[in-house]
Each structure stands twice: as structure tokens, then as C-alpha cells.
């Protein structure tokens, strides 16, 4: 198994990186075919926010 594309958010930098990436994907023409990726990023971001 290779490295994971996304991991649990552990730093503020990673949090903002994932937020920017999510926004970029969500507003792209590829949003529909990347629905699983959008859901995963959303879950990781929400989990990070609720842990603080």
C-alpha cells in the first residue's frame, strides 16, 4: 500500500491547506466526479474543528 493522499489533520497549516483544497475542488468542473474526495476532506476538516 502506498502513502495516503490525506491524513488526520494535526497542524493548523494542514487544516488551512485542506480547506483551500476543498474549496478548489468544490468549485471546479470536476466536483461531481470527485464527490468522495470532497466528502473525505469535509469529514477531516469537521473532525479537526470539533476536537479543538
Backbone as XML, in Angstrom:
<?xml version="1.0"?>
<chain id="A" units="angstrom">
  <residue number="1" name="UNK">
    <atom name="N" x="0.842" y="-1.180" z="0.000"/>
    <atom name="CA" x="0.000" y="0.000" z="0.000"/>
    <atom name="C" x="0.884" y="1.239" z="0.000"/>
  </residue>
  <residue number="2" name="UNK">
    <atom name="N" x="0.550" y="2.238" z="-0.813"/>
    <atom name="CA" x="1.324" y="3.468" z="-0.906"/>
    <atom name="C" x="0.962" y="4.442" z="0.204"/>
  </residue>
  <residue number="3" name="UNK">
    <atom name="N" x="1.496" y="5.624" z="0.100"/>
    <atom name="CA" x="1.183" y="6.640" z="1.097"/>
    <atom name="C" x="-0.236" y="7.149" z="0.895"/>
  </residue>
  <residue number="4" name="UNK">
    <atom name="N" x="-0.837" y="7.587" z="1.975"/>
    <atom name="CA" x="-2.194" y="8.107" z="1.917"/>
    <atom name="C" x="-2.201" y="9.506" z="1.330"/>
  </residue>
  <residue number="5" name="UNK">
    <atom name="N" x="-3.209" y="9.800" z="0.533"/>
    <atom name="CA" x="-3.321" y="11.134" z="-0.057"/>
    <atom name="C" x="-3.702" y="12.160" z="1.008"/>
  </residue>
  <residue number="6" name="UNK">
    <atom name="N" x="-4.556" y="11.764" z="1.942"/>
    <atom name="CA" x="-4.993" y="12.644" z="3.031"/>
    <atom name="C" x="-4.828" y="11.914" z="4.353"/>
  </residue>
  <residue number="7" name="UNK">
    <atom name="N" x="-4.524" y="12.667" z="5.393"/>
    <atom name="CA" x="-4.366" y="12.089" z="6.730"/>
    <atom name="C" x="-5.143" y="12.936" z="7.730"/>
  </residue>
  <residue number="8" name="UNK">
    <atom name="N" x="-5.239" y="12.454" z="8.949"/>
    <atom name="CA" x="-5.870" y="13.214" z="10.015"/>
    <atom name="C" x="-5.127" y="14.540" z="10.161"/>
  </residue>
  <residue number="9" name="UNK">
    <atom name="N" x="-5.878" y="15.617" z="10.303"/>
    <atom name="CA" x="-5.278" y="16.953" z="10.402"/>
    <atom name="C" x="-4.652" y="17.125" z="11.783"/>
  </residue>
  <residue number="10" name="UNK">
    <atom name="N" x="-3.366" y="17.457" z="11.777"/>
    <atom name="CA" x="-2.642" y="17.592" z="13.044"/>
    <atom name="C" x="-2.042" y="18.975" z="13.246"/>
  </residue>
  <residue number="11" name="UNK">
    <atom name="N" x="-2.023" y="19.785" z="12.204"/>
    <atom name="CA" x="-1.449" y="21.124" z="12.339"/>
    <atom name="C" x="-2.397" y="22.156" z="11.731"/>
  </residue>
  <residue number="12" name="UNK">
    <atom name="N" x="-2.225" y="23.395" z="12.158"/>
    <atom name="CA" x="-3.020" y="24.482" z="11.616"/>
    <atom name="C" x="-2.728" y="24.672" z="10.123"/>
  </residue>
  <residue number="13" name="UNK">
    <atom name="N" x="-1.485" y="24.499" z="9.756"/>
    <atom name="CA" x="-1.085" y="24.606" z="8.349"/>
    <atom name="C" x="-1.810" y="23.569" z="7.497"/>
  </residue>
  <residue number="14" name="UNK">
    <atom name="N" x="-1.853" y="22.350" z="7.974"/>
    <atom name="CA" x="-2.538" y="21.279" z="7.252"/>
    <atom name="C" x="-4.034" y="21.572" z="7.156"/>
  </residue>
  <residue number="15" name="UNK">
    <atom name="N" x="-4.617" y="22.100" z="8.218"/>
    <atom name="CA" x="-6.030" y="22.465" z="8.225"/>
    <atom name="C" x="-6.335" y="23.465" z="7.101"/>
  </residue>
  <residue number="16" name="UNK">
    <atom name="N" x="-5.554" y="24.528" z="7.032"/>
    <atom name="CA" x="-5.782" y="25.553" z="6.009"/>
    <atom name="C" x="-5.496" y="25.017" z="4.604"/>
  </residue>
  <residue number="17" name="UNK">
    <atom name="N" x="-4.538" y="24.139" z="4.487"/>
    <atom name="CA" x="-4.233" y="23.512" z="3.203"/>
    <atom name="C" x="-5.435" y="22.701" z="2.712"/>
  </residue>
  <residue number="18" name="UNK">
    <atom name="N" x="-6.024" y="21.907" z="3.609"/>
    <atom name="CA" x="-7.172" y="21.082" z="3.237"/>
    <atom name="C" x="-8.394" y="21.952" z="2.939"/>
  </residue>
  <residue number="19" name="UNK">
    <atom name="N" x="-8.577" y="23.036" z="3.682"/>
    <atom name="CA" x="-9.698" y="23.948" z="3.420"/>
    <atom name="C" x="-9.576" y="24.559" z="2.027"/>
  </residue>
  <residue number="20" name="UNK">
    <atom name="N" x="-8.384" y="24.993" z="1.678"/>
    <atom name="CA" x="-8.150" y="25.578" z="0.359"/>
    <atom name="C" x="-8.366" y="24.551" z="-0.741"/>
  </residue>
  <residue number="21" name="UNK">
    <atom name="N" x="-7.867" y="23.360" z="-0.514"/>
    <atom name="CA" x="-8.021" y="22.285" z="-1.492"/>
    <atom name="C" x="-9.489" y="21.929" z="-1.683"/>
  </residue>
  <residue number="22" name="UNK">
    <atom name="N" x="-10.215" y="21.838" z="-0.587"/>
    <atom name="CA" x="-11.640" y="21.527" z="-0.662"/>
    <atom name="C" x="-12.381" y="22.590" z="-1.468"/>
  </residue>
  <residue number="23" name="UNK">
    <atom name="N" x="-12.103" y="23.834" z="-1.199"/>
    <atom name="CA" x="-12.743" y="24.920" z="-1.935"/>
    <atom name="C" x="-12.405" y="24.845" z="-3.430"/>
  </residue>
  <residue number="24" name="UNK">
    <atom name="N" x="-11.144" y="24.581" z="-3.721"/>
    <atom name="CA" x="-10.699" y="24.479" z="-5.117"/>
    <atom name="C" x="-11.434" y="23.351" z="-5.849"/>
  </residue>
  <residue number="25" name="UNK">
    <atom name="N" x="-11.516" y="22.196" z="-5.225"/>
    <atom name="CA" x="-12.186" y="21.043" z="-5.843"/>
    <atom name="C" x="-13.686" y="21.304" z="-5.967"/>
  </residue>
  <residue number="26" name="UNK">
    <atom name="N" x="-14.281" y="21.836" z="-4.907"/>
    <atom name="CA" x="-15.725" y="22.048" z="-4.866"/>
    <atom name="C" x="-16.202" y="22.997" z="-5.970"/>
  </residue>
  <residue number="27" name="UNK">
    <atom name="N" x="-15.400" y="23.973" z="-6.314"/>
    <atom name="CA" x="-15.784" y="24.945" z="-7.334"/>
    <atom name="C" x="-15.235" y="24.613" z="-8.723"/>
  </residue>
  <residue number="28" name="UNK">
    <atom name="N" x="-14.628" y="23.454" z="-8.856"/>
    <atom name="CA" x="-14.068" y="23.058" z="-10.151"/>
    <atom name="C" x="-15.117" y="22.341" z="-10.998"/>
  </residue>
  <residue number="29" name="UNK">
    <atom name="N" x="-14.799" y="22.171" z="-12.259"/>
    <atom name="CA" x="-15.675" y="21.429" z="-13.170"/>
    <atom name="C" x="-15.689" y="19.936" z="-12.852"/>
  </residue>
  <residue number="30" name="UNK">
    <atom name="N" x="-14.733" y="19.481" z="-12.050"/>
    <atom name="CA" x="-14.605" y="18.065" z="-11.713"/>
    <atom name="C" x="-15.295" y="17.702" z="-10.399"/>
  </residue>
  <residue number="31" name="UNK">
    <atom name="N" x="-16.019" y="18.621" z="-9.810"/>
    <atom name="CA" x="-16.599" y="18.406" z="-8.478"/>
    <atom name="C" x="-17.465" y="17.153" z="-8.406"/>
  </residue>
  <residue number="32" name="UNK">
    <atom name="N" x="-18.288" y="16.928" z="-9.415"/>
    <atom name="CA" x="-19.179" y="15.762" z="-9.373"/>
    <atom name="C" x="-18.428" y="14.447" z="-9.364"/>
  </residue>
  <residue number="33" name="UNK">
    <atom name="N" x="-17.390" y="14.328" z="-10.182"/>
    <atom name="CA" x="-16.658" y="13.064" z="-10.200"/>
    <atom name="C" x="-15.672" y="12.927" z="-9.038"/>
  </residue>
  <residue number="34" name="UNK">
    <atom name="N" x="-15.485" y="13.977" z="-8.270"/>
    <atom name="CA" x="-14.596" y="13.923" z="-7.105"/>
    <atom name="C" x="-15.383" y="14.021" z="-5.798"/>
  </residue>
  <residue number="35" name="UNK">
    <atom name="N" x="-16.629" y="13.582" z="-5.843"/>
    <atom name="CA" x="-17.526" y="13.674" z="-4.693"/>
    <atom name="C" x="-16.971" y="12.970" z="-3.450"/>
  </residue>
  <residue number="36" name="UNK">
    <atom name="N" x="-16.394" y="11.785" z="-3.619"/>
    <atom name="CA" x="-15.833" y="11.057" z="-2.473"/>
    <atom name="C" x="-14.688" y="11.839" z="-1.832"/>
  </residue>
  <residue number="37" name="UNK">
    <atom name="N" x="-13.874" y="12.458" z="-2.650"/>
    <atom name="CA" x="-12.754" y="13.255" z="-2.146"/>
    <atom name="C" x="-13.276" y="14.473" z="-1.379"/>
  </residue>
  <residue number="38" name="UNK">
    <atom name="N" x="-14.319" y="15.096" z="-1.878"/>
    <atom name="CA" x="-14.934" y="16.233" z="-1.201"/>
    <atom name="C" x="-15.487" y="15.802" z="0.154"/>
  </residue>
  <residue number="39" name="UNK">
    <atom name="N" x="-16.160" y="14.673" z="0.179"/>
    <atom name="CA" x="-16.721" y="14.164" z="1.435"/>
    <atom name="C" x="-15.632" y="13.842" z="2.449"/>
  </residue>
  <residue number="40" name="UNK">
    <atom name="N" x="-14.549" y="13.239" z="1.990"/>
    <atom name="CA" x="-13.450" y="12.894" z="2.891"/>
    <atom name="C" x="-12.800" y="14.150" z="3.470"/>
  </residue>
  <residue number="41" name="UNK">
    <atom name="N" x="-12.501" y="15.123" z="2.623"/>
    <atom name="CA" x="-11.901" y="16.358" z="3.112"/>
    <atom name="C" x="-12.828" y="17.071" z="4.096"/>
  </residue>
  <residue number="42" name="UNK">
    <atom name="N" x="-14.109" y="17.085" z="3.790"/>
    <atom name="CA" x="-15.095" y="17.706" z="4.685"/>
    <atom name="C" x="-15.095" y="17.015" z="6.044"/>
  </residue>
  <residue number="43" name="UNK">
    <atom name="N" x="-15.071" y="15.708" z="6.045"/>
    <atom name="CA" x="-15.040" y="14.938" z="7.285"/>
    <atom name="C" x="-13.781" y="15.239" z="8.093"/>
  </residue>
  <residue number="44" name="UNK">
    <atom name="N" x="-12.633" y="15.260" z="7.441"/>
    <atom name="CA" x="-11.376" y="15.543" z="8.129"/>
    <atom name="C" x="-11.379" y="16.948" z="8.728"/>
  </residue>
  <residue number="45" name="UNK">
    <atom name="N" x="-11.885" y="17.913" z="7.985"/>
    <atom name="CA" x="-11.933" y="19.300" z="8.463"/>
    <atom name="C" x="-12.892" y="19.421" z="9.638"/>
  </residue>
  <residue number="46" name="UNK">
    <atom name="N" x="-14.068" y="18.855" z="9.528"/>
    <atom name="CA" x="-15.048" y="18.932" z="10.623"/>
    <atom name="C" x="-14.536" y="18.236" z="11.873"/>
  </residue>
  <residue number="47" name="UNK">
    <atom name="N" x="-13.883" y="17.114" z="11.709"/>
    <atom name="CA" x="-13.338" y="16.386" z="12.848"/>
    <atom name="C" x="-12.274" y="17.212" z="13.559"/>
  </residue>
  <residue number="48" name="UNK">
    <atom name="N" x="-11.456" y="17.879" z="12.788"/>
    <atom name="CA" x="-10.410" y="18.725" z="13.352"/>
    <atom name="C" x="-11.016" y="19.863" z="14.161"/>
  </residue>
  <residue number="49" name="UNK">
    <atom name="N" x="-12.035" y="20.486" z="13.640"/>
    <atom name="CA" x="-12.665" y="21.630" z="14.303"/>
    <atom name="C" x="-13.334" y="21.201" z="15.602"/>
  </residue>
  <residue number="50" name="UNK">
    <atom name="N" x="-13.973" y="20.048" z="15.610"/>
    <atom name="CA" x="-14.679" y="19.592" z="16.808"/>
    <atom name="C" x="-13.728" y="19.098" z="17.894"/>
  </residue>
  <residue number="51" name="UNK">
    <atom name="N" x="-12.492" y="18.751" z="17.532"/>
    <atom name="CA" x="-11.516" y="18.281" z="18.523"/>
    <atom name="C" x="-10.918" y="19.427" z="19.313"/>
  </residue>
  <residue number="52" name="UNK">
    <atom name="N" x="-10.950" y="20.626" z="18.779"/>
    <atom name="CA" x="-10.297" y="21.771" z="19.435"/>
    <atom name="C" x="-11.103" y="22.330" z="20.562"/>
  </residue>
</chain>
